[in-house]
Amino acid sequence: MRNLVRREGGSFFLQKADGRFYPDFLCRLPGAGDHPGPILAVEYKGADRWAAAEDDRLIGGLWASLSEGRCRFVMVKEKRWDWIVECLK
């Protein structure tokens, strides 16, 4: 699902020291039985904005690592969709 930025009550964001980071897409992955699967947050950055997005990559990675497996995060650049597949393994 596309994450709509700054929609009151309908946007997902990660809080940063200097503002908020809104990943582009949120996906609920399949679970097992009655248990919901993890949430995958995906952000796409063009190569020209990759270096400036380092803090977004860090906060997304921290969010995922603190979730005890309930959340995953990947930031893709230059149409490297295989990074999403790798994140799902």
N, CA, C and O of each residue as an XYZ file, in Angstrom:
356
protein
N       0.842     -1.147      0.000
C       0.000      0.000      0.000
C       0.903      1.229      0.000
O       1.920      1.270      0.692
N       0.520      2.212     -0.775
C       1.251      3.475     -0.818
C       1.013      4.214      0.485
O      -0.131      4.356      0.916
N       2.077      4.687      1.119
C       1.987      5.447      2.357
C       1.779      6.919      2.004
O       2.675      7.567      1.464
N       0.619      7.428      2.303
C       0.300      8.818      1.995
C       0.916      9.730      3.051
O       0.623      9.607      4.240
N       1.751     10.622      2.613
C       2.514     11.487      3.517
C       1.621     12.538      4.151
O       0.818     13.192      3.487
N       1.788     12.677      5.459
C       1.141     13.733      6.244
C      -0.385     13.721      6.160
O      -1.019     14.776      6.150
N      -0.964     12.537      6.101
C      -2.423     12.402      6.154
C      -2.810     12.149      7.603
O      -2.467     11.104      8.156
N      -3.497     13.059      8.211
C      -3.881     12.942      9.619
C      -4.557     11.606      9.882
O      -5.576     11.287      9.269
N      -3.993     10.829     10.791
C      -4.561      9.552     11.173
C      -4.386      8.435     10.162
O      -4.867      7.325     10.392
N      -3.703      8.695      9.039
C      -3.587      7.665      8.022
C      -2.205      7.489      7.453
O      -2.032      6.765      6.472
N      -1.211      8.129      8.040
C       0.165      8.015      7.539
C       1.033      7.300      8.556
O       0.860      7.458      9.764
N       1.959      6.518      8.055
C       2.944      5.862      8.909
C       4.249      6.634      8.795
O       4.686      6.963      7.693
N       4.870      6.922      9.930
C       6.158      7.616      9.905
C       7.063      7.083     10.999
O       6.607      6.496     11.981
N       8.341      7.297     10.809
C       9.354      7.020     11.820
C       9.895      8.369     12.275
O      10.284      9.201     11.456
N       9.915      8.577     13.585
C      10.356      9.855     14.134
C      11.875      9.951     14.092
O      12.576      9.018     14.483
N      12.373     11.075     13.620
C      13.804     11.366     13.615
C      14.033     12.591     14.493
O      13.075     13.263     14.878
N      15.269     12.884     14.808
C      15.587     14.048     15.635
C      15.155     15.341     14.958
O      14.757     16.294     15.628
N      15.234     15.375     13.635
C      14.935     16.612     12.909
C      13.650     16.546     12.082
O      13.477     17.339     11.157
N      12.763     15.630     12.395
C      11.512     15.536     11.649
C      11.005     14.111     11.570
O      11.275     13.288     12.444
N      10.280     13.838     10.527
C       9.677     12.518     10.336
C      10.089     11.937      8.993
O      10.312     12.657      8.020
N      10.184     10.623      8.971
C      10.498      9.884      7.756
C       9.281      9.026      7.406
O       8.841      8.205      8.211
N       8.745      9.223      6.205
C       7.574      8.503      5.719
C       8.014      7.535      4.615
O       8.211      7.965      3.479
N       8.175      6.229      4.919
C       8.521      5.286      3.857
C       7.448      5.294      2.758
O       6.278      5.564      3.029
N       7.853      4.997      1.527
C       6.940      5.067      0.387
C       5.827      4.019      0.412
O       4.684      4.314      0.064
N       6.162      2.803      0.822
C       5.198      1.703      0.771
C       5.230      0.888      2.052
O       6.279      0.738      2.679
N       4.074      0.363      2.436
C       3.948     -0.551      3.567
C       3.253     -1.808      3.078
O       2.253     -1.738      2.365
N       3.784     -2.951      3.462
C       3.229     -4.233      3.029
C       3.063     -5.137      4.240
O       3.971     -5.232      5.066
N       1.929     -5.795      4.359
C       1.740     -6.824      5.380
C       2.077     -8.141      4.712
O       1.391     -8.566      3.782
N       3.121     -8.781      5.179
C       3.556    -10.045      4.607
C       2.718    -11.188      5.164
O       2.158    -11.071      6.254
N       2.628    -12.288      4.430
C       1.824    -13.422      4.898
C       2.358    -13.976      6.213
O       3.567    -14.038      6.436
N       1.447    -14.369      7.060
C       1.796    -14.973      8.332
C       1.532    -16.464      8.305
O       1.272    -17.050      7.254
N       1.603    -17.059      9.468
C       1.342    -18.494      9.600
C       0.148    -18.684     10.530
O       0.151    -18.197     11.661
N      -0.846    -19.375     10.061
C      -2.030    -19.635     10.877
C      -2.740    -18.341     11.237
O      -3.042    -17.525     10.366
N      -3.003    -18.161     12.519
C      -3.690    -16.962     12.999
C      -2.739    -15.802     13.258
O      -3.179    -14.722     13.653
N      -1.458    -16.005     13.045
C      -0.474    -14.975     13.336
C      -0.219    -14.115     12.100
O       0.114    -14.641     11.038
N      -0.373    -12.799     12.231
C      -0.093    -11.931     11.079
C       1.402    -11.949     10.759
O       2.239    -12.148     11.639
N       1.711    -11.740      9.505
C       3.105    -11.680      9.090
C       3.718    -10.331      9.425
O       3.022     -9.423      9.879
N       5.004    -10.201      9.204
C       5.671     -8.935      9.502
C       5.245     -7.822      8.543
O       4.687     -8.073      7.475
N       5.517     -6.624      8.947
C       5.281     -5.443      8.113
C       6.590     -5.098      7.418
O       7.643     -5.039      8.053
N       6.517     -4.873      6.121
C       7.678     -4.459      5.336
C       7.482     -3.008      4.918
O       6.485     -2.666      4.281
N       8.432     -2.166      5.277
C       8.432     -0.769      4.845
C       9.481     -0.628      3.746
O      10.625     -1.050      3.914
N       9.083     -0.030      2.617
C       9.969      0.119      1.462
C      10.075      1.593      1.102
O       9.066      2.290      0.993
N      11.288      2.054      0.921
C      11.558      3.427      0.475
C      12.375      3.350     -0.807
O      13.300      2.543     -0.914
N      12.037      4.180     -1.765
C      12.813      4.256     -3.009
C      13.503      5.611     -3.070
O      12.876      6.647     -2.847
N      14.783      5.597     -3.371
C      15.556      6.830     -3.541
C      16.301      6.765     -4.856
O      16.886      5.741     -5.208
N      16.271      7.865     -5.573
C      17.096      7.969     -6.762
C      18.554      8.061     -6.354
O      18.863      8.455     -5.229
N      19.444      7.703     -7.248
C      20.878      7.710     -6.947
C      21.354      9.095     -6.514
O      22.289      9.215     -5.724
N      20.708     10.137     -7.034
C      21.115     11.496     -6.686
C      20.741     11.881     -5.257
O      21.266     12.864     -4.733
N      19.848     11.133     -4.619
C      19.425     11.441     -3.251
C      19.847     10.374     -2.248
O      19.498     10.462     -1.071
N      20.587      9.376     -2.695
C      20.974      8.249     -1.848
C      21.825      8.691     -0.657
O      21.525      8.324      0.479
N      22.863      9.458     -0.894
C      23.767      9.869      0.184
C      23.038     10.705      1.229
O      23.295     10.559      2.424
N      22.147     11.566      0.803
C      21.422     12.436      1.723
C      20.392     11.671      2.555
O      19.881     12.203      3.541
N      20.081     10.440      2.175
C      19.069      9.648      2.873
C      19.675      8.674      3.877
O      18.990      7.759      4.334
N      20.927      8.850      4.222
C      21.572      7.923      5.145
C      20.839      7.844      6.485
O      20.680      6.755      7.036
N      20.391      8.985      7.017
C      19.695      8.945      8.304
C      18.366      8.195      8.202
O      17.944      7.556      9.166
N      17.700      8.264      7.040
C      16.469      7.498      6.842
C      16.770      6.001      6.832
O      16.011      5.215      7.399
N      17.863      5.603      6.198
C      18.256      4.180      6.197
C      18.567      3.718      7.618
O      18.193      2.614      8.014
N      19.248      4.561      8.375
C      19.604      4.197      9.747
C      18.371      4.046     10.628
O      18.265      3.070     11.371
N      17.440      4.989     10.560
C      16.253      4.913     11.412
C      15.357      3.748     10.988
O      14.748      3.097     11.837
N      15.273      3.482      9.682
C      14.501      2.331      9.215
C      15.112      1.018      9.681
O      14.397      0.108     10.100
N      16.424      0.923      9.609
C      17.115     -0.270     10.080
C      16.971     -0.463     11.581
O      16.798     -1.589     12.048
N      17.041      0.627     12.343
C      16.864      0.549     13.791
C      15.447      0.088     14.133
O      15.258     -0.780     14.985
N      14.463      0.673     13.467
C      13.066      0.290     13.678
C      12.895     -1.208     13.456
O      12.282     -1.895     14.272
N      13.433     -1.708     12.361
C      13.309     -3.137     12.049
C      14.036     -3.992     13.084
O      13.505     -5.011     13.526
N      15.229     -3.593     13.471
C      16.009     -4.412     14.397
C      15.382     -4.462     15.796
O      15.528     -5.461     16.500
N      14.695     -3.406     16.200
C      14.065     -3.382     17.527
C      12.695     -4.060     17.558
O      12.098     -4.198     18.625
N      12.198     -4.479     16.404
C      10.848     -5.036     16.311
C      10.752     -6.523     16.647
O       9.656     -7.083     16.654
N      11.857     -7.151     16.919
C      11.884     -8.591     17.217
C      11.277     -9.424     16.088
O      10.558    -10.393     16.333
N      11.579     -9.029     14.844
C      11.131     -9.780     13.678
C       9.759     -9.400     13.147
O       9.320     -9.948     12.136
N       9.072     -8.473     13.808
C       7.726     -8.080     13.367
C       7.750     -7.068     12.228
O       6.733     -6.851     11.570
N       8.916     -6.440     11.988
C       9.022     -5.407     10.963
C      10.306     -5.585     10.168
O      11.317     -6.067     10.679
N      10.238     -5.187      8.914
C      11.414     -5.209      8.037
C      11.465     -3.897      7.279
O      10.438     -3.260      7.046
N      12.663     -3.502      6.900
C      12.843     -2.239      6.186
C      13.877     -2.427      5.086
O      14.892     -3.099      5.272
N      13.601     -1.821      3.940
C      14.574     -1.811      2.855
C      14.449     -0.489      2.101
O      13.348     -0.001      1.847
N      15.588      0.067      1.756
C      15.624      1.247      0.903
C      16.279      0.835     -0.405
O      17.387      0.298     -0.420
N      15.584      1.091     -1.492
C      16.005      0.660     -2.824
C      16.466      1.873     -3.620
O      15.893      2.957     -3.509
N      17.502      1.680     -4.420
C      17.918      2.727     -5.360
C      18.175      2.092     -6.717
O      18.411      0.888     -6.822
N      18.125      2.907     -7.736
C      18.442      2.492     -9.108
C      17.705      1.218     -9.533
O      18.272      0.351    -10.198
N      16.445      1.123     -9.142
C      15.580     -0.006     -9.533
C      16.141     -1.371     -9.137
O      15.958     -2.357     -9.851
N      16.816     -1.418     -8.008
C      17.367     -2.677     -7.498
C      16.298     -3.420     -6.707
O      16.402     -3.575     -5.491
N      15.267     -3.877     -7.417
C      14.139     -4.552     -6.785
C      14.570     -5.851     -6.109
O      13.878     -6.342     -5.217
N      15.702     -6.409     -6.525
C      16.205     -7.631     -5.890
C      16.542     -7.405     -4.423
O      16.596     -8.369     -3.660
N      16.770     -6.162     -4.005
C      17.025     -5.871     -2.593
C      15.782     -6.175     -1.753
O      15.888     -6.591     -0.599
N      14.608     -5.962     -2.346
C      13.368     -6.297     -1.622
C      13.275     -7.812     -1.445
O      12.950     -8.300     -0.363
N      13.559     -8.540     -2.507
C      13.534    -10.010     -2.433
C      14.518    -10.490     -1.367
O      14.201    -11.390     -0.590
N      15.680     -9.909     -1.329
C      16.697    -10.287     -0.334
C      16.194    -10.015      1.087
O      16.437    -10.808      1.997
N      15.502     -8.907      1.271
C      14.952     -8.537      2.580
C      13.892     -9.537      3.046
O      13.684     -9.700      4.248
N      13.230    -10.199      2.117
C      12.168    -11.132      2.453
C      12.669    -12.504      2.872
O      11.902    -13.308      3.401
N      13.926    -12.776      2.645
C      14.482    -14.087      2.989
C      14.668    -14.238      4.488
O      15.127    -15.283      4.951
